[in-house]
Amino acid sequence: MDFLHPRRAGAAVLAVGLSFLAACGARSLVPVSANFQVVAEFYPLYVTLLNLTDGVPGVQVSNLVPTATGCPEDYQLTPGDMKTLMGANVFIINGTGLEGYLGKLAAQCPQLKVVDASAGIALLKIEGEDNPHLWVSPLTAARQTRNIAAALATADPAHASLYRKNGEAYATRQEGLAAHMRDVLAPAPVRRFVAFHDSLPYLARDLNLEMVAILEPAPGQNPSARELADVAVRVRSASGQVALLTEIDAKNPAAEVLSRELGRPLYSLDTVTTGPLEPAAAKEAYFRAMDKNLSTLRIAFGLDDYSARTTAAH
């Protein structure tokens, strides 16, 4: 399968390897001047696309992986998904090897235009594997935004200036959010944490935080009793406090066990894999989630007192 690989060089955003083909199977593309259909792999990319296509006439944006699924690791395409992709002009994927279904898609829909939003981004590795959770950090999410905007401008040249304008505006907002989060957390007395899934390495790097351990050895796999005990020992032996971070849409009994064992609270972050699909509500979903995450991190890292904040809210 051919991919669209936009890459940023210096301050410019270049479209590299943009090998555009027709539609899936024998079906021809809907003309760009008519209904231009763009499919996002999953929710954070859907939110990005809503912002990049704002005010662009004739564009229809849809989300593929159901929001109830969350992160699409191990996701398998359904017949309904294939039907959706057969009618699409462009399919935006996260990349980084997250899409185990690409082999099936290539076989059944060899001419689909695919945009890899991770192209040109330096990836972190966990246990020797590329970490796919770029969007969880606003700074790396901004790089994905610019990649997507560049690819859309090439795919739909009649509206290229609008895609570039929207992309630069949204990416700049994401970068500003990253800087704000970093500045707010700079004086935090606690800067270390245990994560219960591998979704936080990019956020930790970009906010100058230290991840002591990842409790979940693989997606959906709980740690063994020995692994759990080893993490508890590492936390107890660490100099200074270590926060325990999990995800709002994750059910992790091991996190609760470790919390009880250490006598420390769990703090839940929103990784923006679920949310409203209605465009007016979804457009600001990323910033709402990150604002809430910042409030949670302020408490987890000792800048705010939870009881004081909840009392003030009432």
Contacts in CASP RR format, 6 or more apart in sequence:
PFRMAT RR
TARGET T0000
AUTHOR 0000-0000-0000
METHOD contacts of the structure
MODEL  1
MDFLHPRRAGAAVLAVGLSFLAACGARSLVPVSANFQVVAEFYPLYVTLL
NLTDGVPGVQVSNLVPTATGCPEDYQLTPGDMKTLMGANVFIINGTGLEG
YLGKLAAQCPQLKVVDASAGIALLKIEGEDNPHLWVSPLTAARQTRNIAA
ALATADPAHASLYRKNGEAYATRQEGLAAHMRDVLAPAPVRRFVAFHDSL
PYLARDLNLEMVAILEPAPGQNPSARELADVAVRVRSASGQVALLTEIDA
KNPAAEVLSRELGRPLYSLDTVTTGPLEPAAAKEAYFRAMDKNLSTLRIA
FGLDDYSARTTAAH
1 102 0 8 1.000
1 103 0 8 1.000
1 105 0 8 1.000
1 106 0 8 1.000
1 110 0 8 1.000
1 112 0 8 1.000
1 114 0 8 1.000
2 19 0 8 1.000
2 21 0 8 1.000
2 114 0 8 1.000
3 17 0 8 1.000
3 19 0 8 1.000
3 114 0 8 1.000
3 115 0 8 1.000
3 116 0 8 1.000
3 119 0 8 1.000
4 15 0 8 1.000
4 17 0 8 1.000
4 18 0 8 1.000
4 19 0 8 1.000
4 20 0 8 1.000
4 90 0 8 1.000
4 113 0 8 1.000
4 114 0 8 1.000
4 115 0 8 1.000
4 116 0 8 1.000
4 151 0 8 1.000
4 154 0 8 1.000
4 155 0 8 1.000
5 15 0 8 1.000
5 16 0 8 1.000
5 17 0 8 1.000
5 18 0 8 1.000
5 116 0 8 1.000
5 119 0 8 1.000
5 120 0 8 1.000
6 13 0 8 1.000
6 14 0 8 1.000
6 15 0 8 1.000
6 16 0 8 1.000
6 18 0 8 1.000
6 115 0 8 1.000
6 119 0 8 1.000
6 146 0 8 1.000
6 147 0 8 1.000
6 148 0 8 1.000
6 150 0 8 1.000
6 151 0 8 1.000
6 154 0 8 1.000
7 13 0 8 1.000
7 14 0 8 1.000
7 15 0 8 1.000
7 16 0 8 1.000
7 119 0 8 1.000
7 120 0 8 1.000
7 147 0 8 1.000
8 14 0 8 1.000
8 120 0 8 1.000
8 143 0 8 1.000
8 146 0 8 1.000
8 147 0 8 1.000
8 150 0 8 1.000
13 146 0 8 1.000
13 147 0 8 1.000
13 149 0 8 1.000
13 150 0 8 1.000
13 164 0 8 1.000
14 150 0 8 1.000
15 150 0 8 1.000
15 151 0 8 1.000
15 153 0 8 1.000
15 154 0 8 1.000
16 119 0 8 1.000
18 151 0 8 1.000
18 154 0 8 1.000
18 155 0 8 1.000
20 113 0 8 1.000
20 154 0 8 1.000
20 155 0 8 1.000
21 110 0 8 1.000
21 111 0 8 1.000
21 112 0 8 1.000
21 113 0 8 1.000
22 28 0 8 1.000
22 29 0 8 1.000
22 111 0 8 1.000
23 29 0 8 1.000
23 30 0 8 1.000
23 86 0 8 1.000
23 87 0 8 1.000
23 88 0 8 1.000
23 89 0 8 1.000
23 111 0 8 1.000
23 112 0 8 1.000
24 82 0 8 1.000
24 85 0 8 1.000
24 86 0 8 1.000
24 87 0 8 1.000
24 88 0 8 1.000
24 108 0 8 1.000
24 109 0 8 1.000
24 110 0 8 1.000
24 111 0 8 1.000
24 112 0 8 1.000
25 86 0 8 1.000
25 108 0 8 1.000
25 109 0 8 1.000
25 110 0 8 1.000
25 111 0 8 1.000
27 86 0 8 1.000
27 87 0 8 1.000
29 89 0 8 1.000
30 36 0 8 1.000
30 37 0 8 1.000
30 87 0 8 1.000
30 89 0 8 1.000
32 89 0 8 1.000
32 155 0 8 1.000
32 156 0 8 1.000
32 157 0 8 1.000
32 158 0 8 1.000
33 158 0 8 1.000
34 58 0 8 1.000
35 58 0 8 1.000
35 59 0 8 1.000
35 60 0 8 1.000
36 58 0 8 1.000
36 59 0 8 1.000
36 60 0 8 1.000
36 89 0 8 1.000
36 155 0 8 1.000
36 156 0 8 1.000
37 59 0 8 1.000
37 60 0 8 1.000
37 62 0 8 1.000
37 87 0 8 1.000
37 88 0 8 1.000
37 89 0 8 1.000
37 90 0 8 1.000
38 49 0 8 1.000
38 53 0 8 1.000
38 59 0 8 1.000
38 60 0 8 1.000
38 61 0 8 1.000
38 62 0 8 1.000
38 88 0 8 1.000
38 89 0 8 1.000
38 90 0 8 1.000
38 91 0 8 1.000
38 92 0 8 1.000
38 152 0 8 1.000
39 61 0 8 1.000
39 62 0 8 1.000
39 63 0 8 1.000
39 64 0 8 1.000
39 84 0 8 1.000
39 85 0 8 1.000
39 88 0 8 1.000
39 90 0 8 1.000
39 91 0 8 1.000
39 92 0 8 1.000
40 46 0 8 1.000
40 48 0 8 1.000
40 49 0 8 1.000
40 61 0 8 1.000
40 62 0 8 1.000
40 63 0 8 1.000
40 64 0 8 1.000
40 92 0 8 1.000
41 64 0 8 1.000
41 65 0 8 1.000
41 72 0 8 1.000
41 91 0 8 1.000
41 92 0 8 1.000
41 93 0 8 1.000
41 94 0 8 1.000
41 99 0 8 1.000
42 63 0 8 1.000
42 64 0 8 1.000
42 65 0 8 1.000
42 67 0 8 1.000
42 69 0 8 1.000
42 70 0 8 1.000
42 71 0 8 1.000
42 72 0 8 1.000
42 94 0 8 1.000
42 273 0 8 1.000
43 63 0 8 1.000
43 65 0 8 1.000
43 67 0 8 1.000
43 70 0 8 1.000
43 272 0 8 1.000
43 273 0 8 1.000
43 274 0 8 1.000
43 275 0 8 1.000
43 285 0 8 1.000
44 135 0 8 1.000
44 141 0 8 1.000
44 272 0 8 1.000
44 273 0 8 1.000
44 286 0 8 1.000
45 92 0 8 1.000
45 93 0 8 1.000
45 94 0 8 1.000
45 117 0 8 1.000
45 135 0 8 1.000
45 144 0 8 1.000
45 148 0 8 1.000
46 61 0 8 1.000
46 62 0 8 1.000
46 63 0 8 1.000
46 277 0 8 1.000
46 282 0 8 1.000
47 272 0 8 1.000
47 282 0 8 1.000
47 283 0 8 1.000
47 285 0 8 1.000
47 286 0 8 1.000
48 92 0 8 1.000
48 141 0 8 1.000
48 144 0 8 1.000
48 145 0 8 1.000
48 148 0 8 1.000
48 170 0 8 1.000
48 286 0 8 1.000
49 61 0 8 1.000
49 92 0 8 1.000
49 148 0 8 1.000
50 61 0 8 1.000
50 279 0 8 1.000
50 282 0 8 1.000
50 283 0 8 1.000
51 145 0 8 1.000
51 166 0 8 1.000
51 167 0 8 1.000
51 170 0 8 1.000
51 283 0 8 1.000
52 145 0 8 1.000
52 148 0 8 1.000
52 149 0 8 1.000
52 152 0 8 1.000
52 163 0 8 1.000
52 166 0 8 1.000
52 167 0 8 1.000
52 170 0 8 1.000
53 59 0 8 1.000
53 61 0 8 1.000
53 152 0 8 1.000
53 163 0 8 1.000
53 166 0 8 1.000
54 166 0 8 1.000
54 283 0 8 1.000
55 162 0 8 1.000
55 166 0 8 1.000
56 156 0 8 1.000
56 159 0 8 1.000
56 162 0 8 1.000
56 163 0 8 1.000
56 166 0 8 1.000
57 159 0 8 1.000
59 156 0 8 1.000
59 159 0 8 1.000
61 279 0 8 1.000
62 84 0 8 1.000
62 88 0 8 1.000
63 277 0 8 1.000
64 81 0 8 1.000
64 84 0 8 1.000
64 85 0 8 1.000
64 91 0 8 1.000
65 72 0 8 1.000
65 75 0 8 1.000
67 273 0 8 1.000
67 274 0 8 1.000
67 275 0 8 1.000
67 277 0 8 1.000
68 274 0 8 1.000
69 75 0 8 1.000
69 273 0 8 1.000
70 249 0 8 1.000
70 273 0 8 1.000
70 274 0 8 1.000
71 98 0 8 1.000
71 133 0 8 1.000
71 199 0 8 1.000
71 219 0 8 1.000
71 271 0 8 1.000
71 273 0 8 1.000
72 94 0 8 1.000
72 98 0 8 1.000
72 99 0 8 1.000
73 98 0 8 1.000
73 132 0 8 1.000
73 219 0 8 1.000
74 100 0 8 1.000
74 219 0 8 1.000
75 99 0 8 1.000
75 100 0 8 1.000
75 101 0 8 1.000
76 101 0 8 1.000
76 104 0 8 1.000
77 85 0 8 1.000
77 101 0 8 1.000
77 104 0 8 1.000
77 105 0 8 1.000
82 105 0 8 1.000
82 108 0 8 1.000
82 109 0 8 1.000
85 91 0 8 1.000
85 105 0 8 1.000
85 109 0 8 1.000
85 112 0 8 1.000
86 109 0 8 1.000
88 112 0 8 1.000
88 113 0 8 1.000
89 113 0 8 1.000
89 155 0 8 1.000
89 156 0 8 1.000
90 113 0 8 1.000
90 114 0 8 1.000
90 115 0 8 1.000
90 151 0 8 1.000
90 152 0 8 1.000
90 155 0 8 1.000
91 112 0 8 1.000
91 113 0 8 1.000
91 114 0 8 1.000
91 115 0 8 1.000
92 115 0 8 1.000
92 117 0 8 1.000
92 148 0 8 1.000
92 151 0 8 1.000
93 99 0 8 1.000
93 102 0 8 1.000
93 114 0 8 1.000
93 115 0 8 1.000
93 116 0 8 1.000
93 117 0 8 1.000
94 117 0 8 1.000
94 118 0 8 1.000
94 132 0 8 1.000
94 134 0 8 1.000
94 135 0 8 1.000
94 144 0 8 1.000
95 116 0 8 1.000
95 117 0 8 1.000
95 118 0 8 1.000
95 132 0 8 1.000
96 118 0 8 1.000
96 123 0 8 1.000
96 130 0 8 1.000
96 131 0 8 1.000
96 132 0 8 1.000
96 134 0 8 1.000
97 130 0 8 1.000
97 132 0 8 1.000
98 132 0 8 1.000
99 105 0 8 1.000
102 114 0 8 1.000
105 112 0 8 1.000
113 155 0 8 1.000
115 147 0 8 1.000
115 148 0 8 1.000
115 151 0 8 1.000
115 152 0 8 1.000
115 155 0 8 1.000
116 147 0 8 1.000
117 134 0 8 1.000
117 144 0 8 1.000
117 147 0 8 1.000
117 148 0 8 1.000
118 132 0 8 1.000
118 134 0 8 1.000
118 144 0 8 1.000
118 147 0 8 1.000
119 147 0 8 1.000
120 143 0 8 1.000
120 147 0 8 1.000
121 134 0 8 1.000
121 140 0 8 1.000
121 143 0 8 1.000
121 144 0 8 1.000
121 147 0 8 1.000
123 130 0 8 1.000
123 131 0 8 1.000
123 134 0 8 1.000
124 130 0 8 1.000
124 131 0 8 1.000
124 201 0 8 1.000
124 202 0 8 1.000
124 205 0 8 1.000
125 131 0 8 1.000
126 198 0 8 1.000
126 201 0 8 1.000
126 214 0 8 1.000
131 198 0 8 1.000
131 201 0 8 1.000
131 202 0 8 1.000
133 198 0 8 1.000
133 199 0 8 1.000
133 200 0 8 1.000
133 201 0 8 1.000
133 202 0 8 1.000
133 271 0 8 1.000
134 140 0 8 1.000
134 141 0 8 1.000
134 143 0 8 1.000
134 144 0 8 1.000
134 202 0 8 1.000
135 141 0 8 1.000
135 144 0 8 1.000
135 271 0 8 1.000
135 272 0 8 1.000
136 199 0 8 1.000
136 200 0 8 1.000
136 202 0 8 1.000
136 203 0 8 1.000
136 271 0 8 1.000
136 272 0 8 1.000
137 178 0 8 1.000
137 202 0 8 1.000
137 203 0 8 1.000
137 205 0 8 1.000
137 206 0 8 1.000
137 207 0 8 1.000
138 174 0 8 1.000
138 175 0 8 1.000
138 176 0 8 1.000
138 177 0 8 1.000
138 178 0 8 1.000
138 181 0 8 1.000
138 206 0 8 1.000
138 286 0 8 1.000
138 290 0 8 1.000
139 174 0 8 1.000
139 175 0 8 1.000
139 178 0 8 1.000
139 202 0 8 1.000
139 206 0 8 1.000
140 202 0 8 1.000
140 206 0 8 1.000
141 174 0 8 1.000
141 286 0 8 1.000
142 170 0 8 1.000
142 171 0 8 1.000
142 172 0 8 1.000
142 174 0 8 1.000
142 175 0 8 1.000
142 178 0 8 1.000
143 171 0 8 1.000
145 167 0 8 1.000
145 170 0 8 1.000
145 171 0 8 1.000
145 174 0 8 1.000
146 167 0 8 1.000
146 168 0 8 1.000
146 171 0 8 1.000
148 167 0 8 1.000
149 163 0 8 1.000
149 164 0 8 1.000
149 166 0 8 1.000
149 167 0 8 1.000
149 168 0 8 1.000
149 171 0 8 1.000
150 164 0 8 1.000
152 163 0 8 1.000
153 159 0 8 1.000
153 160 0 8 1.000
153 161 0 8 1.000
153 163 0 8 1.000
153 164 0 8 1.000
154 160 0 8 1.000
156 163 0 8 1.000
173 287 0 8 1.000
174 286 0 8 1.000
177 287 0 8 1.000
177 290 0 8 1.000
178 206 0 8 1.000
178 207 0 8 1.000
180 294 0 8 1.000
181 207 0 8 1.000
181 290 0 8 1.000
181 294 0 8 1.000
181 297 0 8 1.000
182 206 0 8 1.000
182 207 0 8 1.000
182 208 0 8 1.000
184 294 0 8 1.000
184 298 0 8 1.000
184 303 0 8 1.000
185 191 0 8 1.000
185 207 0 8 1.000
185 208 0 8 1.000
185 209 0 8 1.000
185 294 0 8 1.000
185 297 0 8 1.000
185 298 0 8 1.000
185 301 0 8 1.000
185 303 0 8 1.000
186 208 0 8 1.000
187 303 0 8 1.000
188 297 0 8 1.000
188 298 0 8 1.000
188 301 0 8 1.000
188 302 0 8 1.000
188 303 0 8 1.000
189 241 0 8 1.000
189 301 0 8 1.000
189 302 0 8 1.000
189 303 0 8 1.000
190 240 0 8 1.000
190 241 0 8 1.000
190 242 0 8 1.000
190 243 0 8 1.000
190 300 0 8 1.000
190 301 0 8 1.000
190 302 0 8 1.000
191 208 0 8 1.000
191 209 0 8 1.000
191 210 0 8 1.000
191 301 0 8 1.000
192 209 0 8 1.000
192 210 0 8 1.000
192 211 0 8 1.000
192 212 0 8 1.000
192 238 0 8 1.000
192 240 0 8 1.000
192 241 0 8 1.000
192 242 0 8 1.000
192 243 0 8 1.000
193 200 0 8 1.000
193 204 0 8 1.000
193 209 0 8 1.000
193 210 0 8 1.000
193 211 0 8 1.000
193 212 0 8 1.000
193 242 0 8 1.000
193 243 0 8 1.000
193 244 0 8 1.000
193 245 0 8 1.000
193 300 0 8 1.000
193 301 0 8 1.000
194 211 0 8 1.000
194 212 0 8 1.000
194 213 0 8 1.000
194 214 0 8 1.000
194 215 0 8 1.000
194 231 0 8 1.000
194 235 0 8 1.000
194 242 0 8 1.000
194 243 0 8 1.000
194 244 0 8 1.000
194 245 0 8 1.000
194 258 0 8 1.000
195 204 0 8 1.000
195 211 0 8 1.000
195 213 0 8 1.000
195 214 0 8 1.000
195 215 0 8 1.000
195 245 0 8 1.000
195 246 0 8 1.000
196 214 0 8 1.000
196 215 0 8 1.000
196 216 0 8 1.000
196 244 0 8 1.000
196 245 0 8 1.000
196 246 0 8 1.000
196 247 0 8 1.000
196 250 0 8 1.000
196 252 0 8 1.000
196 254 0 8 1.000
196 255 0 8 1.000
197 214 0 8 1.000
197 215 0 8 1.000
197 216 0 8 1.000
197 219 0 8 1.000
197 246 0 8 1.000
197 247 0 8 1.000
197 250 0 8 1.000
197 252 0 8 1.000
198 214 0 8 1.000
198 216 0 8 1.000
198 219 0 8 1.000
199 247 0 8 1.000
199 271 0 8 1.000
200 211 0 8 1.000
200 245 0 8 1.000
200 269 0 8 1.000
201 211 0 8 1.000
203 209 0 8 1.000
204 210 0 8 1.000
204 211 0 8 1.000
207 297 0 8 1.000
209 301 0 8 1.000
212 234 0 8 1.000
212 235 0 8 1.000
212 238 0 8 1.000
212 242 0 8 1.000
213 231 0 8 1.000
213 234 0 8 1.000
213 235 0 8 1.000
215 223 0 8 1.000
215 227 0 8 1.000
215 228 0 8 1.000
215 231 0 8 1.000
215 252 0 8 1.000
215 254 0 8 1.000
215 255 0 8 1.000
215 258 0 8 1.000
216 222 0 8 1.000
216 223 0 8 1.000
216 252 0 8 1.000
216 254 0 8 1.000
217 223 0 8 1.000
217 227 0 8 1.000
222 252 0 8 1.000
222 253 0 8 1.000
222 254 0 8 1.000
223 231 0 8 1.000
223 254 0 8 1.000
228 254 0 8 1.000
228 257 0 8 1.000
228 258 0 8 1.000
228 261 0 8 1.000
231 258 0 8 1.000
232 258 0 8 1.000
232 261 0 8 1.000
232 262 0 8 1.000
235 242 0 8 1.000
235 258 0 8 1.000
235 262 0 8 1.000
236 262 0 8 1.000
241 302 0 8 1.000
242 264 0 8 1.000
243 264 0 8 1.000
243 267 0 8 1.000
243 300 0 8 1.000
243 301 0 8 1.000
244 255 0 8 1.000
244 258 0 8 1.000
244 259 0 8 1.000
244 262 0 8 1.000
244 264 0 8 1.000
244 265 0 8 1.000
244 266 0 8 1.000
244 267 0 8 1.000
244 300 0 8 1.000
245 266 0 8 1.000
245 267 0 8 1.000
245 268 0 8 1.000
245 269 0 8 1.000
245 300 0 8 1.000
246 252 0 8 1.000
246 255 0 8 1.000
246 266 0 8 1.000
246 267 0 8 1.000
246 268 0 8 1.000
246 269 0 8 1.000
247 268 0 8 1.000
247 269 0 8 1.000
247 270 0 8 1.000
247 271 0 8 1.000
248 268 0 8 1.000
248 269 0 8 1.000
248 270 0 8 1.000
248 271 0 8 1.000
249 270 0 8 1.000
249 271 0 8 1.000
249 273 0 8 1.000
249 274 0 8 1.000
255 266 0 8 1.000
256 266 0 8 1.000
259 265 0 8 1.000
259 266 0 8 1.000
265 306 0 8 1.000
267 296 0 8 1.000
267 297 0 8 1.000
267 299 0 8 1.000
267 300 0 8 1.000
268 296 0 8 1.000
269 293 0 8 1.000
269 296 0 8 1.000
269 297 0 8 1.000
270 289 0 8 1.000
270 290 0 8 1.000
270 292 0 8 1.000
270 293 0 8 1.000
271 289 0 8 1.000
272 285 0 8 1.000
272 286 0 8 1.000
272 289 0 8 1.000
272 290 0 8 1.000
275 282 0 8 1.000
275 285 0 8 1.000
276 282 0 8 1.000
276 285 0 8 1.000
295 304 0 8 1.000
295 309 0 8 1.000
298 304 0 8 1.000
299 305 0 8 1.000
299 306 0 8 1.000
299 309 0 8 1.000
END
